[in-house]
Amino acid sequence: MTKILLVGAGKIGGMIAEMLVTTGDYQVTVVDKNAENLDQMEVTDTVIREIADVSDHEKLLKLMQNKYAVLSAAPFSVTIEIAKAAKVARIHYLDLTEDVQATRVVKDLARDADRAFIPQCGLAPGFISIVAYDLARKFDRLHNVHMRVGALPKYPSNGLKYNLTWSTDGLINEYCNPCEAIVGGQLKEVLPLEEVEEFSLDGISYEAFNTSGGLGTLCETLLGKVDNLNYRTVRYPGHRDIMKILIHDLRLGERRALLKDIFETALPLTLQDVVLVFVTVSGDIGGKYMQESYVRKVYSRSINDHIWSAIQITTASGICAMLDLLREGKLPETGFVKQEDCNFQDFISNRFGTNYAEDATVNRVIERQVA
């Protein structure tokens, strides 16, 4: 049985622990400084609970002893400390962070590491990069790579048309921080909440706009190989305009603690959500200008007699699948590992990755003949 340290017993951490221990292949030690979070987890032979503050470096190192890997489902603000301890303890490291700066530090730590450092293992960044790169490598020449992801309430009932489904800190981070993109073949920073577009799927209208972190390392991987690469978050129409008023006009982007308090006071949590994944790639294949798209909707559902939200299922499935693939020798076992280093077929056929597989569709359309 493989021993894992999981940092964070919140919404996503609980799902990760449930998925791993249900297989019978993993023993998970869950650490959190919040006793209430840990109390929601049943103590068994394969789930061990530990109350601890991971800012205590020596305590964290002790918890890492005899572990195969550490998985961080903690806030991005403590990601770096966990990664540093993992390097000292010489165990594999995986996280869910969307924070660009934290990932850069993890990359530096991984340069001479003799274990794998695999950040950004969730939905976006994470699975979205695996899908986009799999589509992109089919092309002889790339023109556009467009990545769109949304975690949305099934039944929106307020002006924002939004409910809290995951980390509030992460949500604010992606709405406020600069975004990476490739525009006209050049790497650029673009503003969050800008470049709004509208589209429809299955008769439902959506909007999408720039947010930070969702591209993962794809800008680095595809720079010089694609004309345009961008990531945008999907919401119901009208959401972006209200967020611009809050963040810019009312300057709550400068008072993120207050904005977090407002969100968590005014927006209820929901388990009735849907995750939308929409990737479109265009370019040349065999002398023809072509487009391929991957579209997937994942809904909340019952697993092991518990109702889990779609964002819990998709995010936890991403990091659990990457851990499984690492354990099976299907990922590099040393240094910095990008999400796009993972083979799409390996991921989607994995016992955790199959949560993304049902009803997934890939459509190829010939847009025009190249002269």
Residue pairs with C-beta under 8 A, 6 or more apart in sequence:
1 24
1 25
1 26
1 27
1 46
2 25
2 26
2 27
2 68
2 327
3 26
3 27
3 29
3 66
3 67
3 68
4 20
4 26
4 27
4 28
4 29
4 67
4 68
4 69
4 70
4 71
4 323
5 28
5 29
5 31
5 63
5 64
5 67
5 69
5 70
5 71
5 91
6 13
6 16
6 17
6 20
6 28
6 29
6 30
6 31
6 70
6 71
6 73
7 13
7 31
7 32
7 54
7 70
7 71
7 72
7 73
7 74
7 78
7 82
8 30
8 31
8 32
8 72
8 73
8 74
8 75
9 17
9 30
9 31
9 32
9 34
9 37
9 38
9 40
9 41
9 49
9 73
10 32
10 34
10 37
10 73
10 167
11 166
11 167
11 309
11 312
12 73
12 96
12 122
12 166
12 167
12 311
12 312
12 315
12 316
13 30
13 32
13 37
13 73
14 37
14 40
14 41
14 312
15 308
15 312
15 313
15 315
15 316
16 28
16 71
16 73
16 316
16 319
16 320
17 28
17 30
17 41
17 47
18 303
18 304
18 306
18 308
18 316
19 316
19 317
19 320
19 352
20 26
20 28
20 320
20 323
21 27
21 28
21 44
21 46
21 47
22 304
23 351
24 46
26 46
27 45
27 46
27 47
27 48
28 46
28 47
28 48
29 48
29 49
29 50
29 63
29 67
30 38
30 41
30 47
30 48
30 49
30 50
31 49
31 50
31 51
31 52
31 54
31 63
32 38
32 50
32 51
32 52
33 51
33 52
33 53
33 54
35 51
38 49
38 50
38 51
41 47
41 49
43 49
50 63
52 59
52 60
52 63
53 59
54 60
54 74
54 78
54 81
54 82
54 85
55 78
55 81
57 81
57 84
57 85
60 81
60 82
60 85
61 85
61 88
61 89
64 70
64 85
64 86
64 89
64 91
65 89
67 89
67 91
68 91
68 92
68 327
69 91
69 92
69 93
69 94
69 323
69 326
70 82
70 85
70 86
70 89
70 91
70 92
70 93
70 94
71 94
71 95
71 319
71 323
72 78
72 79
72 82
72 83
72 93
72 94
72 95
72 96
72 97
73 95
73 96
73 319
74 82
75 167
75 169
75 170
76 97
76 98
76 99
76 102
76 169
76 170
76 173
77 169
79 95
79 97
79 99
79 102
79 106
79 119
80 102
80 105
80 106
82 93
82 95
83 93
83 95
83 105
83 106
83 109
83 117
83 119
84 109
86 92
86 93
86 115
86 117
87 93
87 109
87 110
87 113
87 115
87 117
90 114
90 115
91 115
92 115
92 116
92 117
92 118
92 326
92 333
93 106
93 115
93 116
93 117
93 118
93 119
94 118
94 119
94 121
94 319
94 322
94 323
94 326
95 106
95 118
95 119
95 120
95 121
95 319
96 120
96 121
96 122
96 126
96 315
96 318
96 319
97 103
97 119
97 120
97 213
98 120
98 122
98 124
98 125
98 170
98 173
98 174
98 212
98 213
98 214
99 173
99 177
99 213
100 177
100 180
100 212
100 213
102 119
103 119
103 120
103 216
103 217
106 117
106 119
106 336
107 117
107 119
107 336
109 117
110 116
110 117
110 335
110 336
110 337
111 335
111 336
113 334
113 335
113 336
114 334
115 333
115 334
116 326
116 331
116 332
116 333
116 334
116 335
116 337
117 335
117 336
117 337
118 322
118 326
118 331
118 337
118 339
120 126
120 129
120 213
120 216
120 217
120 339
121 318
121 319
121 322
121 339
122 314
122 315
122 318
122 319
123 149
123 151
123 275
123 277
123 311
123 314
123 315
123 318
124 147
124 149
124 213
124 214
124 231
124 277
125 213
125 214
125 215
125 216
125 217
125 339
126 216
126 315
126 318
126 319
126 339
127 277
127 314
127 317
127 318
127 339
127 347
127 356
128 147
128 149
128 214
128 216
128 231
128 277
128 279
129 147
129 215
129 216
129 217
129 218
129 338
129 339
129 340
130 339
130 340
130 342
130 344
130 347
131 277
131 279
131 294
131 344
132 145
132 147
132 218
132 279
132 281
132 340
133 218
133 221
133 222
133 339
133 340
133 344
134 343
134 344
135 145
135 279
135 281
135 292
135 294
135 362
136 142
136 145
136 222
136 225
136 226
136 281
136 283
138 281
138 285
138 292
139 281
139 283
139 284
139 285
139 290
140 283
140 284
140 285
140 286
141 283
141 284
142 222
142 225
142 226
142 227
142 281
142 282
142 283
143 226
143 227
143 228
143 282
143 283
143 284
143 289
144 226
144 227
144 228
144 229
144 280
144 281
144 282
144 283
145 218
145 222
145 226
145 228
145 229
145 230
145 279
145 280
145 281
146 228
146 230
146 232
146 279
146 280
146 281
147 214
147 215
147 218
147 230
147 231
147 232
147 278
147 279
148 208
148 231
148 232
148 233
148 234
148 276
148 277
148 278
148 279
148 280
149 214
149 231
149 233
149 234
149 275
149 276
149 277
149 278
150 206
150 208
150 233
150 234
150 235
150 275
150 276
151 165
151 166
151 273
151 274
151 275
151 276
151 310
151 311
152 162
152 234
152 235
152 236
152 273
152 274
152 275
152 276
153 161
153 162
153 163
153 165
153 270
153 272
153 273
153 274
154 270
154 272
154 273
154 274
154 299
154 300
155 270
155 272
156 162
156 163
156 236
158 267
159 238
159 242
160 239
160 242
160 243
160 267
161 235
161 236
161 237
161 238
161 239
162 235
162 236
162 239
162 267
163 267
163 268
163 269
163 270
163 273
164 171
164 263
164 264
164 267
164 268
164 269
164 270
165 269
165 270
165 273
165 309
165 310
165 311
166 311
166 312
166 315
168 260
168 263
168 264
169 260
171 263
172 256
172 259
172 260
172 263
173 212
173 213
174 192
174 211
174 212
174 213
174 214
174 233
175 192
175 193
175 211
175 212
175 243
175 247
175 253
176 192
176 212
176 247
176 253
176 256
177 192
177 212
177 213
178 189
178 190
178 191
178 192
178 212
179 189
179 190
179 191
179 192
179 210
179 211
179 212
179 213
179 215
179 231
180 187
180 188
180 189
180 190
180 212
180 215
180 219
181 187
181 188
181 189
181 190
181 210
181 215
181 219
181 228
181 229
181 230
181 231
182 188
182 219
182 222
182 223
182 226
182 227
182 228
182 229
182 230
183 190
183 228
183 230
184 227
184 228
185 224
185 226
185 227
187 219
187 223
190 210
190 230
191 210
192 209
192 210
192 211
192 212
193 209
193 210
193 211
193 240
193 243
193 244
193 247
193 248
194 209
194 210
195 209
195 210
195 230
195 232
196 207
196 208
196 209
196 240
197 207
197 208
197 209
197 232
198 205
198 206
198 207
198 208
198 237
199 205
199 206
199 208
200 206
201 276
201 278
201 295
202 297
205 236
205 237
206 234
206 235
206 236
206 237
206 276
207 234
207 235
207 236
207 237
207 238
207 239
207 240
208 232
208 233
208 234
208 235
209 232
209 233
209 235
209 240
210 230
210 231
210 232
210 233
211 231
211 232
211 233
214 231
214 232
214 233
215 229
215 230
215 231
216 338
216 339
216 340
217 338
217 339
217 340
218 229
218 340
219 229
221 338
221 340
222 229
226 283
234 276
234 278
246 252
246 259
246 262
247 253
247 259
252 258
252 259
252 262
253 259
270 309
271 300
271 307
271 308
271 309
272 300
272 309
273 299
273 300
273 309
273 310
273 311
274 297
274 298
274 299
274 300
274 310
275 297
275 298
275 299
275 310
275 311
275 313
275 314
276 296
276 297
277 294
277 295
277 296
277 297
277 298
277 356
278 293
278 294
278 295
278 296
279 293
279 294
280 291
280 292
280 293
281 291
281 292
281 293
282 289
282 290
282 291
282 292
282 367
283 289
283 290
284 290
284 370
287 370
288 366
288 369
288 370
289 366
289 367
289 368
289 369
289 370
290 364
290 365
290 366
290 367
291 364
291 365
291 367
292 362
292 363
292 364
293 362
293 363
293 365
294 360
294 361
294 362
295 360
295 361
295 363
296 356
296 359
296 360
296 361
297 359
298 310
298 313
298 314
298 355
298 356
299 310
300 307
300 308
300 309
300 310
300 312
300 313
301 307
301 308
301 313
302 308
303 313
313 355
314 355
314 356
316 352
317 352
317 353
317 355
317 356
318 352
320 352
321 347
321 350
321 351
321 352
321 353
322 331
322 339
322 342
322 347
324 350
324 351
324 352
325 331
325 342
325 346
325 347
325 350
326 333
330 342
330 343
330 346
331 337
331 341
331 342
332 341
346 353
347 353
347 356
348 354
348 356
348 357
348 360
349 357
